[in-house]
Amino acid sequence: MIPFLLFTDLDGTLLDHHSYRADTALPALQLLKQAGVPVIFCSSKTLEEQQFLQKQLGINAPFIAENGSAVCWHEEYFLTAHQPAKMHWEGYAVHPFSTYSRTEICAILESLGQKQPIRGYSSMSEAALEQCTGLSGDALQRANHRLFTETLTRPTLAEISAANALKRSLARHRLTMTKGGRFWTVQASGVNKGTAVKWLTRLYRQATGSKIPVVAIGDSPNDQPMLKAANMAFLVRNHQGHWAEMDLKHLVRINQTGPEGFVEAVEQLRICM
């Protein structure tokens, strides 16, 4: 029996904001595994990034990629649920929610003439991306293999006006900009982490025949739909030591940041395991 589903953001939550590592959270992840709790990544990271991280951490649960744009699971994972996949990718079934591809989004951004001052991954050189992300080599390639979204550099205070103007222009194309812990994401309107969490939760309940509780942990404004969709939600402090602004009645604010905050949340969940 599954005690609960645990949906977690990655950058700034399970992973350290600066190092992209989850070392501090490894004992907590082992505890969850022993208790039979699926740890479900729900992040703006790509399919390739999340697949790679799962292998590193020994996790085989489904995951939600590109800020809610697609749910992915091993093709054998939900055999009893008989959920047909709309796509297949390297042994994974993929259920996309996005009506846009990354190529289409980039074409719209280019048509709006918005390359500066807010830049997208697709318009940046490899050297610029390395400096911006702190990634290089294969890790950078995995981060740049996006299917449904485009990542933008986070605007400075002086660029907020331009960011708001871009957001209004994108809305006319049924696109939206969401703010993450490190970058902004352009994606199809109506697509978010919460929509994907609800869909995957229904699939789990269909597969198991039980109403499994949902827990979520995040740190950024783009996590709010995920946290809202959960029965119990935890908000860790961001890398600047602050809580993201959001008003949810069932939200538990955690004092720690990043993976330390993840560990604190799991400690509070021990009674449920």
Protein Blocks (a to p, Z undefined) as FASTA:
>chain_A
ZZbacdddfehplpcfklopaklmmmmmmmmmmnopacddddfbdfklmmmmmmmnopab
dcdeehhiaccddfklmmmnopacfbdcehiacddfbfbdfklmmmmmmmnopabfbdcf
klpcfklmmmmnopahjllmmmmmcfkbccdddddfklmmmmmmmmmmmmmnopacdddf
kbccdddehiafklmmmmmmmmmmmmnopacddddddfbfklmmmmmmpmbdcddddfko
pacddddfklccdfbgcjllmmmmmmmmmmmZZ
